Amino acid sequence: MRNGVAEPRWVVLRELFVRAGQVRRFEQVYGPAGERARLLERAPGYVRTELWRDPATPGRYIATDHWTSAEAYSAFLSGFAAEHAGLEALGRELIERERHLGAFDSVRPSPFPHFPRTLEA
């Protein structure tokens, strides 16, 4: 834990291709302050979500969900199954194609400072 914020030790990566005309709504739902992240924030062990846009390929994104452990992620999947299914249904309207790139554990703690999900004024 650094500065009172849990260090991520488990990350889930997905590649997403957004339907034409749905980019803005997709970013609102899947971005770090979006509906999906707000659902994940309710789960113990969730750290943050990052959404990366490919500047060379319009509509292509990489999404990363950071967790304190694989167990925390598994607990989210089982404990929030109904809510997650609802977001997945919305995702099918926005996302043309999705590919799970994998889930990875940290080799060692990051040498970089952890930035909180939200900044306080």
C-alpha positions as YAML, in Angstrom:
chain: A
units: angstrom
residues:
- id: 1
  name: MET
  ca: [0.00, 0.00, 0.00]
- id: 2
  name: ARG
  ca: [1.36, 3.42, -0.93]
- id: 3
  name: ASN
  ca: [-0.08, 6.67, 0.43]
- id: 4
  name: GLY
  ca: [-3.09, 4.73, 1.72]
- id: 5
  name: VAL
  ca: [-3.94, 3.38, -1.75]
- id: 6
  name: ALA
  ca: [-3.67, -0.34, -2.52]
- id: 7
  name: GLU
  ca: [-1.05, -1.36, -5.06]
- id: 8
  name: PRO
  ca: [-2.38, -3.28, -8.05]
- id: 9
  name: ARG
  ca: [-0.99, -6.81, -8.28]
- id: 10
  name: TRP
  ca: [-3.37, -8.21, -10.92]
- id: 11
  name: VAL
  ca: [-4.37, -6.64, -14.23]
- id: 12
  name: VAL
  ca: [-6.91, -7.75, -16.82]
- id: 13
  name: LEU
  ca: [-6.34, -6.55, -20.40]
- id: 14
  name: ARG
  ca: [-8.88, -6.40, -23.21]
- id: 15
  name: GLU
  ca: [-8.73, -5.12, -26.77]
- id: 16
  name: LEU
  ca: [-11.94, -3.46, -27.93]
- id: 17
  name: PHE
  ca: [-13.10, -2.27, -31.34]
- id: 18
  name: VAL
  ca: [-15.91, 0.27, -31.03]
- id: 19
  name: ARG
  ca: [-18.79, 0.48, -33.50]
- id: 20
  name: ALA
  ca: [-18.76, 3.48, -35.84]
- id: 21
  name: GLY
  ca: [-20.62, 6.41, -34.31]
- id: 22
  name: GLN
  ca: [-20.40, 4.99, -30.76]
- id: 23
  name: VAL
  ca: [-16.96, 6.24, -29.68]
- id: 24
  name: ARG
  ca: [-18.18, 9.06, -27.45]
- id: 25
  name: ARG
  ca: [-20.74, 6.89, -25.63]
- id: 26
  name: PHE
  ca: [-18.20, 4.05, -25.34]
- id: 27
  name: GLU
  ca: [-15.66, 6.36, -23.68]
- id: 28
  name: GLN
  ca: [-18.35, 7.60, -21.27]
- id: 29
  name: VAL
  ca: [-19.28, 4.05, -20.25]
- id: 30
  name: TYR
  ca: [-15.86, 2.35, -20.31]
- id: 31
  name: GLY
  ca: [-13.57, 5.22, -19.32]
- id: 32
  name: PRO
  ca: [-11.96, 5.51, -15.86]
- id: 33
  name: ALA
  ca: [-14.86, 7.66, -14.58]
- id: 34
  name: GLY
  ca: [-17.57, 5.79, -16.51]
- id: 35
  name: GLU
  ca: [-20.43, 3.51, -15.56]
- id: 36
  name: ARG
  ca: [-18.27, 0.39, -15.75]
- id: 37
  name: ALA
  ca: [-15.58, 1.81, -13.44]
- id: 38
  name: ARG
  ca: [-18.27, 2.94, -10.97]
- id: 39
  name: LEU
  ca: [-19.53, -0.64, -10.80]
- id: 40
  name: LEU
  ca: [-16.02, -2.00, -10.29]
- id: 41
  name: GLU
  ca: [-15.36, 0.58, -7.55]
- id: 42
  name: ARG
  ca: [-17.99, -1.17, -5.43]
- id: 43
  name: ALA
  ca: [-15.93, -4.37, -5.42]
- id: 44
  name: PRO
  ca: [-13.32, -4.98, -2.70]
- id: 45
  name: GLY
  ca: [-9.84, -5.13, -4.20]
- id: 46
  name: TYR
  ca: [-10.53, -2.95, -7.24]
- id: 47
  name: VAL
  ca: [-7.79, -0.35, -7.80]
- id: 48
  name: ARG
  ca: [-8.42, 1.44, -11.11]
- id: 49
  name: THR
  ca: [-9.38, 1.24, -14.77]
- id: 50
  name: GLU
  ca: [-7.39, 2.69, -17.65]
- id: 51
  name: LEU
  ca: [-8.63, 3.12, -21.21]
- id: 52
  name: TRP
  ca: [-6.04, 3.52, -23.97]
- id: 53
  name: ARG
  ca: [-7.02, 4.79, -27.45]
- id: 54
  name: ASP
  ca: [-5.01, 3.70, -30.49]
- id: 55
  name: PRO
  ca: [-4.22, 6.89, -32.45]
- id: 56
  name: ALA
  ca: [-3.38, 4.87, -35.58]
- id: 57
  name: THR
  ca: [-6.59, 2.80, -35.65]
- id: 58
  name: PRO
  ca: [-9.83, 4.70, -35.03]
- id: 59
  name: GLY
  ca: [-12.16, 2.85, -32.69]
- id: 60
  name: ARG
  ca: [-9.49, 0.53, -31.27]
- id: 61
  name: TYR
  ca: [-8.87, 0.59, -27.51]
- id: 62
  name: ILE
  ca: [-7.01, -1.32, -24.82]
- id: 63
  name: ALA
  ca: [-8.77, -1.46, -21.44]
- id: 64
  name: THR
  ca: [-6.93, -2.39, -18.26]
- id: 65
  name: ASP
  ca: [-8.62, -3.19, -14.96]
- id: 66
  name: HIS
  ca: [-6.24, -3.22, -11.99]
- id: 67
  name: TRP
  ca: [-6.96, -5.34, -8.89]
- id: 68
  name: THR
  ca: [-5.15, -6.13, -5.67]
- id: 69
  name: SER
  ca: [-5.29, -9.86, -6.49]
- id: 70
  name: ALA
  ca: [-6.72, -12.52, -8.80]
- id: 71
  name: GLU
  ca: [-9.01, -13.53, -5.94]
- id: 72
  name: ALA
  ca: [-10.47, -10.01, -5.74]
- id: 73
  name: TYR
  ca: [-11.19, -10.09, -9.47]
- id: 74
  name: SER
  ca: [-12.81, -13.54, -9.23]
- id: 75
  name: ALA
  ca: [-14.92, -12.36, -6.29]
- id: 76
  name: PHE
  ca: [-16.10, -9.41, -8.38]
- id: 77
  name: LEU
  ca: [-17.12, -11.69, -11.26]
- id: 78
  name: SER
  ca: [-19.19, -13.92, -8.98]
- id: 79
  name: GLY
  ca: [-20.49, -11.27, -6.57]
- id: 80
  name: PHE
  ca: [-21.54, -8.72, -9.19]
- id: 81
  name: ALA
  ca: [-22.60, -11.11, -11.96]
- id: 82
  name: ALA
  ca: [-26.04, -9.58, -12.57]
- id: 83
  name: GLU
  ca: [-24.80, -5.98, -12.69]
- id: 84
  name: HIS
  ca: [-21.85, -6.98, -14.85]
- id: 85
  name: ALA
  ca: [-24.17, -8.80, -17.27]
- id: 86
  name: GLY
  ca: [-26.20, -5.60, -17.64]
- id: 87
  name: LEU
  ca: [-23.11, -3.63, -18.60]
- id: 88
  name: GLU
  ca: [-22.03, -6.38, -20.98]
- id: 89
  name: ALA
  ca: [-25.41, -6.07, -22.74]
- id: 90
  name: LEU
  ca: [-24.83, -2.34, -23.15]
- id: 91
  name: GLY
  ca: [-21.30, -3.10, -24.34]
- id: 92
  name: ARG
  ca: [-22.67, -5.25, -27.17]
- id: 93
  name: GLU
  ca: [-24.44, -2.16, -28.51]
- id: 94
  name: LEU
  ca: [-21.21, -0.15, -28.44]
- id: 95
  name: ILE
  ca: [-18.49, -2.70, -29.17]
- id: 96
  name: GLU
  ca: [-18.09, -4.42, -32.51]
- id: 97
  name: ARG
  ca: [-15.41, -6.85, -31.37]
- id: 98
  name: GLU
  ca: [-13.68, -7.62, -28.08]
- id: 99
  name: ARG
  ca: [-10.68, -9.79, -27.36]
- id: 100
  name: HIS
  ca: [-9.49, -10.82, -23.91]
- id: 101
  name: LEU
  ca: [-5.70, -10.34, -24.01]
- id: 102
  name: GLY
  ca: [-5.11, -11.97, -20.65]
- id: 103
  name: ALA
  ca: [-4.80, -11.48, -16.93]
- id: 104
  name: PHE
  ca: [-1.38, -10.86, -15.44]
- id: 105
  name: ASP
  ca: [0.15, -10.74, -12.00]
- id: 106
  name: SER
  ca: [2.86, -8.30, -11.00]
- id: 107
  name: VAL
  ca: [6.45, -9.54, -10.89]
- id: 108
  name: ARG
  ca: [7.35, -6.93, -8.29]
- id: 109
  name: PRO
  ca: [5.94, -3.66, -6.99]
- id: 110
  name: SER
  ca: [6.08, -0.82, -9.48]
- id: 111
  name: PRO
  ca: [8.98, 1.64, -9.05]
- id: 112
  name: PHE
  ca: [6.61, 4.44, -10.13]
- id: 113
  name: PRO
  ca: [4.36, 6.28, -7.71]
- id: 114
  name: HIS
  ca: [0.73, 5.24, -7.80]
- id: 115
  name: PHE
  ca: [-1.63, 8.00, -8.83]
- id: 116
  name: PRO
  ca: [-5.12, 7.95, -7.28]
- id: 117
  name: ARG
  ca: [-8.13, 7.38, -9.56]
- id: 118
  name: THR
  ca: [-9.52, 10.81, -8.76]
- id: 119
  name: LEU
  ca: [-7.90, 14.12, -8.01]
- id: 120
  name: GLU
  ca: [-9.25, 16.28, -5.23]
- id: 121
  name: ALA
  ca: [-9.44, 20.03, -5.72]
...
